[in-house]
Amino acid sequence: MNYLKHTLIAAALAVTASGAWAQDGYPARPVSIVVGFAAGGSTDLLARTLAKELSDQFKQSFIVENKPGANSNVAHTFVSRAAPDGYTLLMVPFGLAVNQYLYKGQKYTLDSFAPIALVAQVPNVIVVNKDVPVKDVKGYVDYSKANPKSVSYGSPGVGSSLHLGGELFRQATGAQMLHVPFNGSGPALVAVRSGDVTSAFDNLSTVAPMIRNGDLKALAVTSAKRSDAFPDVPTVAESGYPQYEISSYFGLAAPAGTPPAIVEQLNAAVMKAVAGPAFQAQFKTLGAYVEPNTPAQFSAFLHKESEKWKTVIATSGIDLSN
């Protein structure tokens, strides 16, 4: 963690020293960071932490603007149509890479945006009701095949990253699970705890208290590496399914056509911010992590995600167009 912190700070200071902050006097007025969800969730909390850090660095106001609706499509559409001048930014959720496949006829694609930086990744975890007679992922897959009509998994809704994580799991393992959508993670996890639903795929930060108090059993984290918060919980890949990996993620993007100099300024500022104490505290709470990244690297990450989920969505037949 110290190495990461020093690397990020050094990169940001190098850009600062080059005089990039003064490029074209940007920003000369307040900047909006648009969030596609209501206030209070993980995306909003990270956006507000980022807005404060950028305000402090640039000595100009960065303001969070919530535009919830249609799995963040309202926010995506709004930002894609904004002037490409660096004054309207998007807090990028998982949906940016997948919504064009879930909702046919969208007016935007990934190419409608200029990726700036990956801000955070949050591991998901597979949990089951404490009375389900399994101890690991392989046992759960076998149990689902032996009980194909009674095993289910809950999610915050159709098309969410947690729903798609379950679909990817089914395709990667052959598990036999019925998807049960709920109106949010809270109700889904309550249903798993009560035994009405067998399992759930959820953010580690959300479900951690239920794991610690024994209400739910954690089978595996879905990220490429184990979580520092639960070092004894293996990854799905370690459990025998190396092709399976998913994390929720959050980033920053601008409308396509935004001047590269502004994109680079913002990337350097974000890298400096995520190395600071405010973000490190937020990361500890969420179980989040991030590695140094450039706009080009974030763009490649998003396009790789898009291709991955295009296949999963097509195979599962999910269509939310109506």
PESULFEN-V883909 format. One record per residue. N is the residue number from 1. RES is the residue in three letters. PHI is phi in degrees with one decimal (NA if undefined). D_LAST is the distance of its C-alpha to the last C-alpha in Angstrom with 1 decimal. Layout:
BEGIN
N:RES:PHI:D_LAST / N:RES:PHI:D_LAST
END
This chain:
BEGIN
1:MET:NA:45.3 / 2:ASN:-63.4:48.4 / 3:TYR:-61.1:48.2 / 4:LEU:-59.1:44.5 / 5:LYS:-61.0:45.5 / 6:HIS:-66.4:48.4 / 7:THR:-63.8:46.6 / 8:LEU:-65.3:43.8 / 9:ILE:-64.5:46.4 / 10:ALA:-61.7:48.6 / 11:ALA:-63.8:45.8 / 12:ALA:-66.8:44.9 / 13:LEU:-66.1:48.5 / 14:ALA:-63.0:49.2 / 15:VAL:-68.2:46.6 / 16:THR:-60.3:47.9 / 17:ALA:-64.1:51.4 / 18:SER:-77.3:50.5 / 19:GLY:88.2:49.8 / 20:ALA:-64.4:46.0 / 21:TRP:-59.0:45.3 / 22:ALA:-87.1:47.1 / 23:GLN:-55.4:45.2 / 24:ASP:58.6:44.7 / 25:GLY:68.9:45.1 / 26:TYR:-78.2:41.5 / 27:PRO:-91.1:40.2 / 28:ALA:-97.1:42.0 / 29:ARG:-150.9:39.6 / 30:PRO:-57.6:37.0 / 31:VAL:-114.6:34.1 / 32:SER:-96.6:30.6 / 33:ILE:-110.1:28.8 / 34:VAL:-87.4:25.1 / 35:VAL:-116.3:23.5 / 36:GLY:-84.8:19.7 / 37:PHE:-135.0:20.5 / 38:ALA:-67.5:22.6 / 39:ALA:-63.7:26.3 / 40:GLY:111.4:28.0 / 41:GLY:-84.2:26.0 / 42:SER:-60.9:27.4 / 43:THR:-61.1:25.8 / 44:ASP:-65.7:27.2 / 45:LEU:-63.8:30.5 / 46:LEU:-67.1:31.1 / 47:ALA:-63.0:30.1 / 48:ARG:-70.5:32.7 / 49:THR:-64.3:35.3 / 50:LEU:-65.0:34.7 / 51:ALA:-59.5:34.8 / 52:LYS:-65.7:38.2 / 53:GLU:-64.2:39.6 / 54:LEU:-69.6:38.7 / 55:SER:-60.0:40.1 / 56:ASP:-65.8:43.3 / 57:GLN:-70.6:43.6 / 58:PHE:-89.2:42.9 / 59:LYS:56.6:44.5 / 60:GLN:-148.9:41.6 / 61:SER:-74.4:38.7 / 62:PHE:-111.9:35.4 / 63:ILE:-117.5:33.0 / 64:VAL:-79.5:29.8 / 65:GLU:-123.5:27.0 / 66:ASN:-85.4:24.1 / 67:LYS:-132.8:20.7 / 68:PRO:-73.4:18.3 / 69:GLY:139.7:14.5 / 70:ALA:54.6:11.2 / 71:ASN:55.4:13.4 / 72:SER:77.0:15.9 / 73:ASN:-63.2:13.9 / 74:VAL:-60.3:15.6 / 75:ALA:-66.2:18.9 / 76:HIS:-58.9:18.4 / 77:THR:-63.5:17.6 / 78:PHE:-60.2:20.5 / 79:VAL:-70.0:23.0 / 80:SER:-62.5:22.1 / 81:ARG:-96.3:23.1 / 82:ALA:-74.0:26.2 / 83:ALA:-62.3:29.7 / 84:PRO:-82.2:30.8 / 85:ASP:-120.9:33.9 / 86:GLY:86.5:33.4 / 87:TYR:-101.6:32.9 / 88:THR:-130.6:29.2 / 89:LEU:-119.6:28.2 / 90:LEU:-115.0:25.2 / 91:MET:-80.6:25.7 / 92:VAL:-75.4:23.8 / 93:PRO:-101.2:21.8 / 94:PHE:-52.7:20.7 / 95:GLY:-63.0:17.2 / 96:LEU:-61.4:18.7 / 97:ALA:-85.2:19.5 / 98:VAL:-123.4:16.3 / 99:ASN:-62.6:13.2 / 100:GLN:-65.7:13.5 / 101:TYR:-94.9:12.9 / 102:LEU:-84.7:10.1 / 103:TYR:-119.5:8.0 / 104:LYS:-68.6:8.9 / 105:GLY:85.7:10.7 / 106:GLN:-63.0:12.2 / 107:LYS:-88.7:15.5 / 108:TYR:-132.1:17.6 / 109:THR:-136.4:18.9 / 110:LEU:-59.0:21.7 / 111:ASP:-72.5:24.2 / 112:SER:-80.6:23.1 / 113:PHE:-129.4:25.1 / 114:ALA:-108.3:28.7 / 115:PRO:-60.2:29.0 / 116:ILE:-108.4:31.9 / 117:ALA:-164.1:32.5 / 118:LEU:-81.1:31.2 / 119:VAL:-95.1:32.2 / 120:ALA:-163.4:31.7 / 121:GLN:-124.9:30.5 / 122:VAL:-125.1:30.2 / 123:PRO:-64.4:30.7 / 124:ASN:-99.4:28.5 / 125:VAL:-141.3:30.3 / 126:ILE:-92.8:29.8 / 127:VAL:-122.7:31.2 / 128:VAL:-130.5:31.9 / 129:ASN:-56.3:33.3 / 130:LYS:-61.8:37.1 / 131:ASP:-93.2:38.0 / 132:VAL:-69.5:36.1 / 133:PRO:-79.6:38.9 / 134:VAL:-137.0:38.1 / 135:LYS:-119.7:39.6 / 136:ASP:-151.1:37.7 / 137:VAL:-63.3:34.7 / 138:LYS:-59.8:36.5 / 139:GLY:-64.1:37.3 / 140:TYR:-68.1:33.8 / 141:VAL:-61.7:32.5 / 142:ASP:-63.0:35.3 / 143:TYR:-63.0:34.7 / 144:SER:-66.3:31.0 / 145:LYS:-71.9:32.1 / 146:ALA:-79.3:34.8 / 147:ASN:-132.0:32.4 / 148:PRO:-64.2:29.1 / 149:LYS:-96.7:27.9 / 150:SER:-123.2:28.9 / 151:VAL:-97.0:28.0 / 152:SER:-142.1:24.8 / 153:TYR:-137.3:23.6 / 154:GLY:-100.1:21.9 / 155:SER:-147.2:19.9 / 156:PRO:-73.3:18.7 / 157:GLY:150.9:15.0 / 158:VAL:-64.1:12.5 / 159:GLY:89.8:12.9 / 160:SER:-71.5:16.0 / 161:SER:-61.2:19.2 / 162:LEU:-76.5:20.7 / 163:HIS:-65.2:18.0 / 164:LEU:-66.4:18.4 / 165:GLY:-61.6:22.1 / 166:GLY:-68.7:22.1 / 167:GLU:-65.1:20.3 / 168:LEU:-62.1:22.9 / 169:PHE:-62.6:25.6 / 170:ARG:-60.1:24.6 / 171:GLN:-69.4:24.7 / 172:ALA:-80.7:27.9 / 173:THR:-115.5:29.8 / 174:GLY:79.3:28.7 / 175:ALA:-61.3:28.2 / 176:GLN:-104.4:26.7 / 177:MET:-134.2:24.5 / 178:LEU:-90.3:21.7 / 179:HIS:-81.9:19.1 / 180:VAL:-121.8:19.0 / 181:PRO:-80.8:16.8 / 182:PHE:-127.4:18.4 / 183:ASN:-92.2:18.1 / 184:GLY:116.9:20.4 / 185:SER:-66.9:23.2 / 186:GLY:-53.8:25.7 / 187:PRO:-60.9:24.4 / 188:ALA:-64.3:23.7 / 189:LEU:-70.9:27.2 / 190:VAL:-61.9:28.7 / 191:ALA:-65.7:27.2 / 192:VAL:-68.8:28.8 / 193:ARG:-63.0:32.1 / 194:SER:-78.9:32.2 / 195:GLY:95.2:31.6 / 196:ASP:-69.7:28.5 / 197:VAL:-127.6:26.7 / 198:THR:-72.9:28.8 / 199:SER:-151.3:27.8 / 200:ALA:-154.8:25.8 / 201:PHE:-112.1:25.3 / 202:ASP:-145.6:25.9 / 203:ASN:-61.5:27.7 / 204:LEU:-58.4:31.4 / 205:SER:-64.3:32.2 / 206:THR:-72.4:30.0 / 207:VAL:-95.4:31.4 / 208:ALA:-52.2:35.0 / 209:PRO:-59.8:36.6 / 210:MET:-72.4:35.5 / 211:ILE:-71.5:36.9 / 212:ARG:-65.6:40.1 / 213:ASN:-89.7:40.7 / 214:GLY:85.8:40.0 / 215:ASP:-68.4:37.0 / 216:LEU:-131.0:35.0 / 217:LYS:-101.7:36.2 / 218:ALA:-90.1:35.2 / 219:LEU:-93.8:35.1 / 220:ALA:-170.3:34.4 / 221:VAL:-89.6:33.0 / 222:THR:-96.3:30.4 / 223:SER:-81.2:32.0 / 224:ALA:-71.4:34.5 / 225:LYS:-121.8:37.4 / 226:ARG:-65.8:38.4 / 227:SER:-88.4:37.9 / 228:ASP:-62.9:41.1 / 229:ALA:-71.2:40.0 / 230:PHE:-136.2:40.0 / 231:PRO:-64.8:42.3 / 232:ASP:-86.5:42.9 / 233:VAL:-89.8:39.2 / 234:PRO:-73.4:38.7 / 235:THR:-84.4:35.8 / 236:VAL:-63.3:33.6 / 237:ALA:-60.5:35.3 / 238:GLU:-65.9:38.7 / 239:SER:-84.3:37.6 / 240:GLY:114.1:37.5 / 241:TYR:-130.3:34.1 / 242:PRO:-63.6:34.9 / 243:GLN:-82.6:31.7 / 244:TYR:-99.6:29.7 / 245:GLU:-162.2:29.3 / 246:ILE:-156.5:26.8 / 247:SER:-136.9:27.4 / 248:SER:-73.6:25.4 / 249:TYR:-144.3:26.5 / 250:PHE:-141.0:26.9 / 251:GLY:-146.6:28.1 / 252:LEU:-130.6:28.8 / 253:ALA:-143.9:27.7 / 254:ALA:-123.1:28.3 / 255:PRO:-62.5:26.8 / 256:ALA:-56.9:27.9 / 257:GLY:95.5:31.3 / 258:THR:-62.3:32.8 / 259:PRO:-53.0:36.5 / 260:PRO:-54.9:37.4 / 261:ALA:-62.5:40.2 / 262:ILE:-70.5:37.9 / 263:VAL:-58.6:35.6 / 264:GLU:-66.4:38.8 / 265:GLN:-58.7:40.1 / 266:LEU:-66.8:37.0 / 267:ASN:-61.2:37.0 / 268:ALA:-61.8:40.6 / 269:ALA:-67.3:40.1 / 270:VAL:-65.9:37.2 / 271:MET:-60.7:39.4 / 272:LYS:-67.2:42.2 / 273:ALA:-63.6:40.1 / 274:VAL:-70.3:38.7 / 275:ALA:-86.3:42.3 / 276:GLY:-82.6:43.4 / 277:PRO:-63.1:44.1 / 278:ALA:-63.4:41.1 / 279:PHE:-72.7:38.6 / 280:GLN:-62.6:40.8 / 281:ALA:-66.0:40.7 / 282:GLN:-64.1:36.9 / 283:PHE:-61.8:36.7 / 284:LYS:-63.3:39.1 / 285:THR:-66.3:37.0 / 286:LEU:-89.1:33.7 / 287:GLY:69.9:35.4 / 288:ALA:-88.8:34.1 / 289:TYR:-156.8:35.8 / 290:VAL:-158.3:35.8 / 291:GLU:-112.9:38.0 / 292:PRO:-53.3:39.3 / 293:ASN:-150.7:36.9 / 294:THR:-103.8:36.9 / 295:PRO:-55.7:34.1 / 296:ALA:-65.2:34.4 / 297:GLN:-67.7:34.1 / 298:PHE:-66.7:31.0 / 299:SER:-61.5:29.4 / 300:ALA:-63.2:30.4 / 301:PHE:-60.1:29.0 / 302:LEU:-64.7:25.5 / 303:HIS:-68.6:25.5 / 304:LYS:-65.9:26.7 / 305:GLU:-61.1:24.0 / 306:SER:-60.9:21.3 / 307:GLU:-65.7:22.8 / 308:LYS:-60.5:23.3 / 309:TRP:-79.0:19.7 / 310:LYS:-57.8:18.4 / 311:THR:-68.0:20.4 / 312:VAL:-61.5:19.4 / 313:ILE:-67.0:15.7 / 314:ALA:-63.4:16.2 / 315:THR:-65.7:18.7 / 316:SER:-81.3:16.6 / 317:GLY:77.7:13.5 / 318:ILE:-71.1:11.1 / 319:ASP:-145.6:7.7 / 320:LEU:-104.3:5.4 / 321:SER:-59.4:3.8 / 322:ASN:-95.3:0.0
END
